Amino acid sequence: AVAVLQPDVCNCGGIMEAKEIAALAEAWYVPIAPHNPNGPVATAMTAQVAASIPNFLIMETTGGAGQEKLRHEEMVQETLKIRDGYLELPTRPGLGVELNDDAMAHHPFVISDARR
């Protein structure tokens, strides 16, 4: 009934939940193409999941151009690099990105009333 699953790591319950979804999908030979319309931290989370599942297909990401790219570069000390269409896995500890505290102070969290 499904050809490709697209769990969003930020909305499905986090890294471990995304890996559990991938494991269930793997049993049925269903590939995973994580949905990632979020920022650089979500991209780092999604990259960790993608690198650790055997049924990974392709990863969606944002922040590649224009104002969105500038905002992503402002929020973290160093953004993840894409070379020849492939995201390079970070070698730094944790998720591989470090937040820029000064930039974060200028963009406080706002609760959205958007329905999911």
BADREN-876267 format. One record per residue (C-alpha): residue in three letters; x, z, y. Coordinates in pm, whole numbers, padded with zeros to 5 digits, always signed. Layout:
% residues N
AlaXZY...
***
This chain:
% residues 116
Ala+00000+00000+00000Val+00303+00024+00228Ala+00608-00200+00255Val+00823+00011+00492Leu+00783+00373+00607Gln+00869+00464+00965Pro+00890+00842+01003Asp+00979+00973+01348Val+01233+01253+01298Cys+01113+01436+01610Asn+00747+01429+01508Cys+00751+01454+01130Gly+00909+01799+01116Gly+01278+01737+01176Ile+01578+01614+00982Met+01498+01781+00649Glu+01135+01670+00654Ala+01242+01311+00726Lys+01483+01330+00431Glu+01202+01459+00208Ile+00979+01170+00316Ala+01266+00931+00238Ala+01313+01088-00105Leu+00945+01045-00188Ala+00958+00685-00067Glu+01272+00617-00269Ala+01088+00704-00589Trp+00859+00408-00517Tyr+01138+00174-00392Val+01004+00189-00037Pro+01264+00145+00241Ile+01280+00366+00550Ala+01306+00229+00905Pro+01295+00542+01124His+01080+00521+01436Asn+01290+00641+01730Pro+01140+00582+02077Asn+01309+00892+02216Gly+01639+00981+02385Pro+02001+01023+02281Val+01955+01349+02090Ala+01674+01196+01882Thr+01898+00896+01818Ala+02173+01129+01692Met+01921+01307+01466Thr+01789+00979+01333Ala+02144+00851+01270Gln+02217+01159+01058Val+01908+01093+00847Ala+01986+00722+00816Ala+02340+00791+00699Ser+02223+01030+00430Ile+01944+00839+00256Pro+01989+00556+00006Asn+01675+00366+00107Phe+01761+00326+00477Leu+01670-00020+00610Ile+01711-00033+00989Met+01692+00205+01286Glu+01502+00160+01608Thr+01666+00300+01921Thr+01617+00303+02297Gly+01839+00333+02601Gly+02019+00004+02571Ala+01963-00133+02921Gly+01861-00067+03278Gln+01739+00269+03408Glu+01681+00400+03058Lys+02047+00341+02969Leu+02161+00522+03283Arg+01931+00817+03205His+02063+00840+02848Glu+02424+00827+02966Glu+02347+01102+03217Met+02189+01340+02962Val+02477+01360+02714Gln+02852+01388+02758Glu+02912+01077+02549Thr+02647+00843+02408Leu+02665+00704+02057Lys+02823+00360+02042Ile+02666+00042+01908Arg+02914-00226+01796Asp+02813-00563+01655Gly+02458-00439+01603Tyr+02562-00124+01414Leu+02545+00232+01539Glu+02877+00408+01486Leu+02827+00747+01328Pro+02952+01032+01547Thr+03257+01228+01439Arg+03192+01524+01667Pro+03046+01848+01523Gly+02674+01899+01474Leu+02462+01600+01565Gly+02757+01438+01740Val+02630+01463+02097Glu+02678+01728+02362Leu+02417+01782+02632Asn+02509+01759+02999Asp+02365+02085+03131Asp+02374+01977+03497Ala+02173+01663+03426Met+01929+01856+03208Ala+01858+02091+03501His+01742+01790+03708His+01500+01679+03435Pro+01313+01990+03316Phe+01089+01975+03013Val+00727+01897+03094Ile+00455+01951+02837Ser+00259+01635+02780Asp-00112+01639+02715Ala-00089+01300+02543Arg-00266+01293+02209Arg-00071+01212+01897
***
